[in-house]
């Protein structure tokens, strides 16, 4: 076999390992699904009526707010799942198993590739469950099949970017606890954007941040695809953010992985 | 020791140096390990044993020195080295969320063994390491000895010709320790070269063809177990008597100088073999001397260190279980 073939085989082996981990550690996936679902129920049933009334155009109700909220909740699910990646990377590196892999003649990239692909599968699983529940409680998207596909693509792109970022965060953590805390800022970011309420009502400084941080264009793109609101330049900006975060995080992760080896 | 046709070096190291920050961990190491033999690196925690293993197994680069492992230059062909070696580190390297069988399967897949060959190998190792009953349980429920066995079995899936065992019995109960020794002897019988680190003299003595004593990053002495033990004065038989008369008679009969009149004890150099012990007791019987108490002291790591460095092994060696040297 060629070295590329080995890389693919080894990555597939590592992916199988990650899938097993997801099966054996269902409480992690449960937590990753539970948090966005609880948040969604809270926002819809506790704040929903009031927040709906404050939406642009006025006179909205709980139903209008569900539609506004769900794209943001899907994004929030991605940030939570990324946290799971950091935890599972740190679980690996703080135990001896990674050193074992390193002393074997296997593709160096395969371990990280396996983690990233495994997390991607886990994230998409979480999103599917959260989406199903949102449909059950009254989310009414207007997307065509093509738009659904595009929305799935955007979610995959942002998940891919945040998972690589979490891989790097997991690698620089000395313990599983640190790894679980470091990506926490990611779960806050959707709140400081257009995921839960429009940015118009925020104070100037915060509003500027909210309009320019990466989560807002992603949220707006998803909202546009699923509900037909205007997308404008959001899609392009969102994909550019995803590409930049993916690339930088990949380089950071690769560097940390090699540096960690030399200790 | 398995007899191989040629005595090629499995490992040759010269002028190896490694520092972490301003701490010199390995300071000019030269050593040679012949194929098909067991080489033991003996030393207390913090001596640099684990660093040595980490360098030789391609985990950490050396700062200086030329190193060849399994016929490959370590710096230029690390993948060639990796393909030939197996490593069982000091800290268990098993996947806790996978079962024993899945752990072995993972190794078989990473060695690209193929379905049939992989299955055959896994069955063979499960049987040999007595992992059968727990093979379908996750590794997290395994006992310490069981984990080490699984760990070593995983190392052997790829059929390495050279294996590194970093303190393979530290923290194990005596029974698991003996099982591990038997497994290592079995490997050697198959012609595998073993590089073993340990802080127990008896372990090195039991298993190794050659022993090198590592202290503060330098090899202070190297030789066969017998050569080393001959130079260690620590092994002795201690006899205690009920009164001074008996003590004096015994001292005269045995012609021993090491006499303690207050404690009523005599110290006779011995490596603890039965024949010399019997002779000793016969001579005392012939002289009608009554011995109150007898104890045998075998040399330990402290004796080795005292003999070759003039200072005892660092006290860290006493806390073997919690220790982790780098």
Interface residues (C-beta under 8 A of the other chain):
Chain A: X1 X6 X9 X10 X13 X16 X17 X20 X21 X24 X25 X95 X96 X97 X99 X100 X101 X102 X103 X104 X105 X106 X261 X262 X263
Chain B: X57 X58 X59 X60 X61 X79 X82 X83 X85 X86 X87 X89 X91 X92 X93 X94 X95 X96 X97 X98 X102 X106 X109 X110 X111 X112 X138 X154 X155 X158
